[in-house]
Amino acid sequence: MGRSVGRRVVVVGQGMAGARFVRRLAAWAPDARITVYDTETRPGYNRLLLTGVLAGRHRPEDISPPQVPGIDVHAGVHLVAVDRNTRTVIASDGTAQPYDTLVLATGSRPTHPWRPGRAGDGRPLHTLTDCLRLREDARKGRTSVVVGGGLLGVETALTLAARGQDVTLVHRGRHLMDRRLDAAAGAMLRAVLRDCGITVRTGAAACAPLREPGATGVVLDDSSVVSADTTVIACGVTPRVGLARAAGLAVHRGLIVDDALRSVTDPSVHAIGACAEHRGVVHDTALPAWEQADVLAARLSGRERGATYRGTRVLTRLAAAPVDLAVFGVSRTDGPTTRGPTAPARPDTDVVCLSDAVRRTYKKVVTRGNRVVGGILLGDLSTVDVVRRAYEEAVPLPQNRVHLVSAAGAAS
């Protein structure tokens, strides 16, 4: 490893970003002394596959990569302080660990609509422990309410319904996944969920847990009640930046990093994954986390000292049957919003759209100039590979763009 980096590397967090980084660095710099701290007792698993564990498609061990030999892992231990003057981290067990390079991969924490205090206040689906407890809850009861109609909320509702639960999905927005979908796609998705037996309540915020003798569930802001045996909280996530902020590092939504994934405050500190803010963007999906981990490991190991991270074009897919959904980039063109990416009114913005209410399909691709900048594919992913290539590679488009939404056009 280079002299400017040093051999002692401390990694805080071993989720999707941290685990990938550790594997890459250990392979590319076998002389590095890597110490990992993680608050979970079973770190390293892919959090995006938790609904698969809940559904029974995966076992917990299936989503956890093998541990890297020779790495000093402190599982179930959290850091309480970072002393940047002495380049030392202080752990909850009172031990201190010096570092030459500190990598923060602390991830995110679930956002809760109220402060949980006791059983019945709602369980998030954010960790493997959450998932296993929720799976046990679902075995004991027959009804569930899911609070939050984003991607995770929709996936969880579909998973619980497939397990035989009577599910109600409550979402404060006007339509489901309103950060990513336009109103037409949101309405189509609602119809698909209704076909799966799920009751959907939009425009209704869950403001408190139901606290009545012998009853559990949630109270909505219109004073109505949704009773359920199990309450699942899926209201989004917030980057974990408390440690970074207490250390005096520049933080906005996430820890602010440059193209080398270094803190703009301290070049010996780096951040990757859901706690990092790069060019004003915080990513909470697998592909950006892995790309950031690869770039940082390449730099620190000396494999590619000039490697930089320039951002990731992410295409997100729903991972719960029977819904086929892919959404990416600037997917909304239905007016200004503070809840999601919307294409501004520009003369070079165009939309190719195909909707079929009978077959429950909705396909929309947004172009700007001669490039794909976003879109929604719901119910039919026959053109997803064509659209993905056009979006991720930013390739020029032909004048006739029907191939982006038509399988026949794509084939020809």
C-alpha positions as CSV (number, residue, x, y, z in Angstrom):
1,M,0.0,0.0,0.0
2,G,1.1,3.5,-0.7
3,R,3.0,5.6,2.0
4,S,0.2,8.2,2.0
5,V,-2.4,5.7,2.9
6,G,-0.5,3.5,5.4
7,R,-1.1,-0.1,6.3
8,R,-3.6,0.2,9.2
9,V,-7.1,0.5,7.7
10,V,-10.1,0.7,10.0
11,V,-13.5,0.0,8.4
12,V,-16.7,1.0,10.3
13,G,-19.7,-1.1,9.0
14,Q,-19.7,-4.3,7.0
15,G,-22.9,-4.0,5.0
16,M,-23.1,-4.0,1.2
17,A,-20.4,-1.4,0.8
18,G,-18.1,-2.3,3.7
19,A,-18.1,-6.0,3.0
20,R,-17.3,-5.5,-0.7
21,F,-14.5,-3.0,0.2
22,V,-12.9,-5.4,2.7
23,R,-12.9,-8.3,0.2
24,R,-11.4,-6.2,-2.6
25,L,-8.7,-4.5,-0.4
26,A,-7.7,-7.8,1.2
27,A,-7.2,-9.3,-2.2
28,W,-5.4,-6.4,-3.8
29,A,-3.3,-5.4,-0.7
30,P,-2.6,-8.6,1.3
31,D,-0.1,-6.7,3.5
32,A,-2.8,-4.3,4.8
33,R,-3.9,-4.6,8.5
34,I,-7.7,-4.4,8.2
35,T,-9.8,-3.9,11.3
36,V,-13.6,-4.0,11.0
37,Y,-16.3,-2.8,13.5
38,D,-19.9,-3.6,13.0
39,T,-22.9,-3.3,15.4
40,E,-24.5,-6.4,14.0
41,T,-23.5,-9.8,15.2
42,R,-23.9,-11.3,11.7
43,P,-22.5,-8.6,9.4
44,G,-21.8,-8.7,5.7
45,Y,-25.2,-9.7,4.3
46,N,-27.0,-8.1,1.3
47,R,-29.8,-6.1,2.9
48,L,-31.7,-5.9,-0.4
49,L,-32.4,-9.6,-0.2
50,L,-34.2,-9.4,3.2
51,T,-37.6,-9.7,1.6
52,G,-36.4,-12.9,0.0
53,V,-35.6,-14.3,3.5
54,L,-39.0,-13.1,4.7
55,A,-40.6,-14.9,1.7
56,G,-38.6,-18.1,2.4
57,R,-36.7,-17.9,-1.0
58,H,-33.4,-17.4,0.9
59,R,-32.0,-18.7,4.1
60,P,-30.0,-16.2,6.2
61,E,-26.7,-17.9,5.3
62,D,-27.6,-17.6,1.6
63,I,-27.4,-13.8,1.7
64,S,-24.1,-13.6,3.7
65,P,-20.8,-13.8,1.9
66,P,-18.0,-15.9,3.4
67,Q,-15.8,-14.0,5.9
68,V,-12.4,-12.9,4.6
69,P,-9.6,-14.7,6.4
70,G,-7.1,-12.6,8.3
71,I,-9.4,-9.7,9.0
72,D,-9.8,-8.5,12.5
73,V,-13.7,-8.3,12.8
74,H,-15.3,-6.9,15.9
75,A,-19.0,-7.9,15.5
76,G,-21.6,-6.5,17.8
77,V,-19.4,-3.6,18.7
78,H,-20.0,0.0,17.9
79,L,-17.6,3.0,17.9
80,V,-18.3,5.8,20.3
81,A,-15.7,8.3,19.0
82,V,-13.2,9.2,16.4
83,D,-10.1,11.2,17.5
84,R,-8.8,12.7,14.3
85,N,-5.9,14.3,16.0
86,T,-4.4,11.0,17.1
87,R,-6.0,9.0,14.3
88,T,-7.7,6.6,16.8
89,V,-11.2,5.2,17.1
90,I,-12.7,4.4,20.5
91,A,-15.0,1.4,20.7
92,S,-18.0,0.7,23.0
93,D,-16.0,-1.9,24.9
94,G,-13.4,0.8,25.9
95,T,-10.7,-0.3,23.5
96,A,-8.9,2.0,21.2
97,Q,-7.6,1.3,17.6
98,P,-5.2,3.5,15.7
99,Y,-5.6,3.9,12.0
100,D,-3.8,5.4,9.0
101,T,-6.9,5.3,6.9
102,L,-10.5,5.3,8.2
103,V,-13.3,4.1,6.0
104,L,-16.9,4.9,7.2
105,A,-19.5,2.5,5.7
106,T,-22.0,3.0,8.5
107,G,-25.0,2.7,6.1
108,S,-28.5,4.0,7.1
109,R,-31.1,3.6,9.8
110,P,-34.9,3.2,9.2
111,T,-37.0,6.3,9.5
112,H,-39.9,5.8,12.0
113,P,-43.1,7.9,12.0
114,W,-43.2,7.9,15.8
115,R,-40.7,7.1,18.5
116,P,-41.0,3.3,19.2
117,G,-41.2,2.4,22.9
118,R,-42.8,-1.0,23.3
119,A,-44.0,-4.1,21.5
120,G,-46.7,-3.3,19.0
121,D,-45.2,0.0,18.0
122,G,-44.1,-1.4,14.6
123,R,-41.1,-3.3,13.3
124,P,-38.9,-2.1,10.5
125,L,-37.4,-4.4,7.9
126,H,-33.9,-3.1,7.9
127,T,-31.6,-5.8,9.4
128,L,-31.5,-9.6,9.4
129,T,-32.7,-9.6,13.0
130,D,-35.7,-7.4,12.0
131,C,-36.5,-9.9,9.2
132,L,-36.3,-13.0,11.4
133,R,-38.5,-11.4,14.0
134,L,-41.0,-10.2,11.4
135,R,-41.1,-13.7,9.9
136,E,-42.0,-15.1,13.4
137,D,-44.6,-12.4,13.9
138,A,-46.2,-13.3,10.6
139,R,-46.4,-17.0,11.7
140,K,-48.4,-16.0,14.8
141,G,-50.9,-13.6,13.2
142,R,-53.1,-13.4,10.2
143,T,-53.3,-9.6,9.5
144,S,-50.5,-7.1,8.7
145,V,-50.4,-3.3,8.1
146,V,-47.4,-1.9,6.2
147,V,-46.7,1.8,6.8
148,G,-45.0,3.3,3.8
149,G,-45.7,2.8,0.1
150,G,-42.2,3.1,-1.3
151,L,-40.3,0.3,-3.0
152,L,-39.6,-1.6,0.3
153,G,-43.2,-1.1,1.5
154,V,-44.6,-2.5,-1.7
155,E,-42.2,-5.4,-1.7
156,T,-43.0,-6.2,1.9
157,A,-46.7,-6.0,1.4
158,L,-46.5,-8.4,-1.6
159,T,-44.3,-10.8,0.4
160,L,-46.6,-10.9,3.3
161,A,-49.7,-11.4,1.1
162,A,-47.9,-14.3,-0.6
163,R,-47.5,-15.8,2.9
164,G,-51.3,-15.8,3.3
165,Q,-51.5,-12.5,5.3
166,D,-54.4,-10.1,5.0
167,V,-52.4,-7.0,4.2
168,T,-53.2,-3.3,4.3
169,L,-50.7,-0.9,2.8
170,V,-50.8,2.7,4.2
171,H,-49.0,5.5,2.3
172,R,-49.1,9.2,3.0
173,G,-48.4,10.2,-0.6
174,R,-51.1,10.7,-3.3
175,H,-50.1,7.4,-5.0
176,L,-47.7,4.5,-4.4
177,M,-44.0,5.1,-4.9
178,D,-44.6,8.7,-5.5
179,R,-40.9,9.5,-5.3
180,R,-40.3,7.4,-8.4
181,L,-43.6,6.8,-10.2
182,D,-45.9,9.2,-11.9
183,A,-49.6,9.2,-11.1
184,A,-50.5,6.9,-14.0
185,A,-48.0,4.3,-13.0
186,G,-48.9,4.6,-9.3
187,A,-52.6,3.9,-10.2
188,M,-51.6,0.9,-12.2
189,L,-49.4,-0.4,-9.4
190,R,-52.3,0.0,-7.0
191,A,-54.5,-2.0,-9.3
192,V,-51.9,-4.8,-9.4
193,L,-51.7,-4.9,-5.6
194,R,-55.5,-5.0,-5.4
195,D,-55.4,-8.0,-7.7
196,C,-53.1,-9.6,-5.1
197,G,-55.6,-9.1,-2.4
198,I,-53.8,-6.1,-0.8
199,T,-55.9,-3.1,0.5
200,V,-54.1,0.2,-0.3
201,R,-54.8,3.4,1.5
202,T,-53.0,6.4,0.0
203,G,-53.1,10.1,1.1
204,A,-53.3,8.8,4.7
205,A,-50.4,9.1,7.2
206,A,-50.0,6.7,10.1
207,C,-49.4,9.0,13.1
208,A,-49.5,6.7,16.1
209,P,-49.7,3.0,17.1
210,L,-53.1,1.7,18.2
211,R,-53.1,1.5,22.0
212,E,-56.4,-0.1,22.9
213,P,-56.8,-3.1,25.2
214,G,-56.6,-6.3,23.1
215,A,-56.0,-4.4,19.8
216,T,-52.9,-3.5,17.8
217,G,-52.4,-1.6,14.5
218,V,-52.1,2.1,13.6
219,V,-54.1,5.3,13.9
220,L,-54.2,7.4,10.8
221,D,-54.2,11.2,10.6
222,D,-57.9,11.3,9.8
223,S,-58.6,9.5,13.1
224,S,-59.5,6.2,11.4
225,V,-57.9,3.0,12.6
226,V,-56.3,0.0,10.8
227,S,-56.2,-3.0,13.1
228,A,-53.6,-5.7,12.5
229,D,-51.6,-8.4,14.3
230,T,-48.3,-7.1,12.9
231,T,-47.2,-3.6,12.0
232,V,-44.3,-3.1,9.6
233,I,-42.6,0.2,9.2
234,A,-41.2,1.0,5.8
235,C,-40.9,4.8,5.8
236,G,-37.5,5.1,4.2
237,V,-34.0,5.5,5.7
238,T,-31.7,8.1,7.0
239,P,-27.9,8.0,6.6
240,R,-26.0,7.2,9.8
241,V,-23.7,10.1,10.2
242,G,-23.7,10.7,14.0
243,L,-20.1,9.4,14.3
244,A,-18.9,11.5,11.5
245,R,-20.7,14.7,12.7
246,A,-19.3,14.2,16.2
247,A,-15.8,14.0,14.7
248,G,-16.2,17.4,13.1
249,L,-16.4,16.1,9.5
250,A,-18.5,17.9,7.0
251,V,-22.0,16.4,6.8
252,H,-25.1,17.4,4.9
253,R,-27.5,14.4,4.4
254,G,-24.5,12.2,4.3
255,L,-20.7,12.5,4.9
256,I,-19.6,14.8,2.1
257,V,-16.9,13.2,-0.1
258,D,-15.0,14.1,-3.3
259,D,-14.5,12.0,-6.4
260,A,-11.8,10.0,-4.5
261,L,-14.4,9.2,-1.8
262,R,-12.4,11.2,0.7
263,S,-14.0,13.4,3.3
264,V,-13.7,17.0,2.2
265,T,-12.6,17.8,5.8
266,D,-10.0,15.1,6.4
267,P,-8.2,13.2,3.6
268,S,-7.4,10.3,5.9
269,V,-11.2,9.6,6.3
270,H,-13.3,8.1,3.5
271,A,-16.9,7.1,3.2
272,I,-18.8,4.7,0.9
273,G,-22.3,3.4,0.6
274,A,-25.5,4.9,2.2
275,C,-23.7,7.2,4.6
276,A,-21.7,9.0,1.8
277,E,-22.9,12.0,-0.1
278,H,-21.2,12.5,-3.4
279,R,-22.0,15.5,-5.6
280,G,-25.1,16.0,-3.5
281,V,-26.4,12.5,-4.0
282,V,-26.8,9.7,-1.3
283,H,-27.2,6.2,-2.8
284,D,-28.9,3.4,-0.8
285,T,-28.8,0.6,-3.4
286,A,-26.3,-2.2,-4.1
287,L,-24.7,-1.1,-7.4
288,P,-23.4,2.3,-6.2
289,A,-22.2,0.8,-3.0
290,W,-20.2,-1.8,-4.9
291,E,-18.8,0.6,-7.4
292,Q,-17.7,3.0,-4.6
293,A,-16.1,0.1,-2.7
294,D,-14.2,-1.0,-5.8
295,V,-13.0,2.5,-6.6
296,L,-11.8,3.1,-3.0
297,A,-10.1,-0.3,-2.7
298,A,-8.3,0.3,-6.1
299,R,-7.0,3.6,-4.9
300,L,-5.9,2.5,-1.4
301,S,-4.3,-0.7,-2.6
302,G,-2.3,1.0,-5.3
303,R,-4.0,-1.1,-8.0
304,E,-5.3,2.1,-9.6
305,R,-4.3,5.1,-7.7
306,G,-6.1,7.5,-10.0
307,A,-9.4,5.7,-9.8
308,T,-12.3,8.1,-9.2
309,Y,-16.1,7.8,-8.6
310,R,-18.3,9.8,-10.9
311,G,-21.7,8.6,-9.9
312,T,-23.9,5.6,-10.8
313,R,-26.8,5.4,-13.2
314,V,-29.1,3.1,-11.2
315,L,-32.0,1.0,-12.6
316,T,-34.0,-0.3,-9.7
317,R,-36.2,-3.5,-10.0
318,L,-38.9,-4.7,-7.7
319,A,-38.0,-8.1,-6.3
320,A,-41.4,-9.5,-5.3
321,A,-43.7,-11.6,-7.5
322,P,-46.0,-11.2,-9.3
323,V,-45.1,-7.6,-10.0
324,D,-42.6,-6.8,-12.7
325,L,-41.3,-3.2,-12.2
326,A,-38.1,-1.3,-13.2
327,V,-37.7,2.4,-12.6
328,F,-34.7,4.6,-13.3
329,G,-33.4,8.1,-13.5
330,V,-35.8,11.0,-14.2
331,S,-39.0,9.1,-14.4
332,R,-41.6,11.7,-13.5
333,T,-42.9,14.3,-15.9
334,D,-46.2,15.2,-14.1
335,G,-45.1,18.6,-12.6
336,P,-42.9,19.9,-9.9
337,T,-42.5,17.8,-6.8
338,T,-40.3,17.8,-3.7
339,R,-40.6,14.0,-3.3
340,G,-38.8,12.7,-6.4
341,P,-36.9,13.4,-9.6
342,T,-39.0,15.2,-12.1
343,A,-38.0,16.2,-15.7
344,P,-38.1,20.0,-15.9
345,A,-40.1,21.6,-18.7
346,R,-37.4,21.8,-21.5
347,P,-38.0,21.8,-25.2
348,D,-35.7,18.9,-25.7
349,T,-37.5,16.6,-23.2
350,D,-39.7,14.0,-24.8
351,V,-41.7,11.0,-23.5
352,V,-42.4,7.6,-25.2
353,C,-45.3,6.0,-23.4
354,L,-47.4,2.8,-23.7
355,S,-50.2,2.0,-21.3
356,D,-52.6,-1.0,-21.2
357,A,-55.0,-1.1,-18.2
358,V,-56.4,-4.5,-19.2
359,R,-53.0,-6.2,-19.1
360,R,-51.8,-4.0,-16.3
361,T,-48.8,-2.7,-18.2
362,Y,-47.3,0.8,-18.2
363,K,-44.1,1.6,-20.1
364,K,-42.7,5.1,-20.2
365,V,-39.2,6.3,-21.3
366,V,-38.1,9.9,-20.8
367,T,-35.6,11.3,-23.2
368,R,-33.7,14.6,-23.2
369,G,-31.9,15.7,-26.3
370,N,-30.9,12.4,-27.9
371,R,-30.4,10.4,-24.7
372,V,-32.5,8.3,-22.3
373,V,-32.6,10.0,-18.9
374,G,-35.2,7.9,-17.1
375,G,-38.3,5.8,-17.3
376,I,-40.8,3.3,-15.8
377,L,-41.5,-0.3,-17.0
378,L,-44.4,-1.9,-15.2
379,G,-45.9,-5.3,-16.0
380,D,-43.7,-6.0,-19.0
381,L,-40.0,-6.0,-18.9
382,S,-39.4,-7.3,-22.4
383,T,-37.5,-4.1,-23.4
384,V,-35.6,-3.6,-20.1
385,D,-32.2,-4.7,-21.5
386,V,-32.6,-2.3,-24.5
387,V,-33.6,0.6,-22.2
388,R,-30.9,-0.2,-19.6
389,R,-28.1,-0.1,-22.2
390,A,-29.4,3.2,-23.6
391,Y,-29.6,4.7,-20.1
392,E,-26.5,3.3,-18.5
393,E,-24.2,3.9,-21.5
394,A,-25.9,7.2,-22.6
395,V,-25.9,6.0,-26.2
396,P,-27.5,8.2,-28.9
397,L,-31.0,7.2,-29.9
398,P,-32.4,6.7,-33.4
399,Q,-35.2,9.0,-34.6
400,N,-37.8,6.3,-34.2
401,R,-37.9,5.3,-30.5
402,V,-40.8,2.8,-30.4
403,H,-38.2,0.1,-29.6
404,L,-37.9,1.4,-26.1
405,V,-41.4,0.4,-25.1
406,S,-42.3,-2.2,-27.8
407,A,-40.9,-5.7,-27.8
408,A,-41.7,-6.0,-31.5
409,G,-39.8,-2.7,-32.1
410,A,-36.9,-3.9,-30.1
411,A,-36.7,-7.2,-32.0
412,S,-36.7,-5.4,-35.3
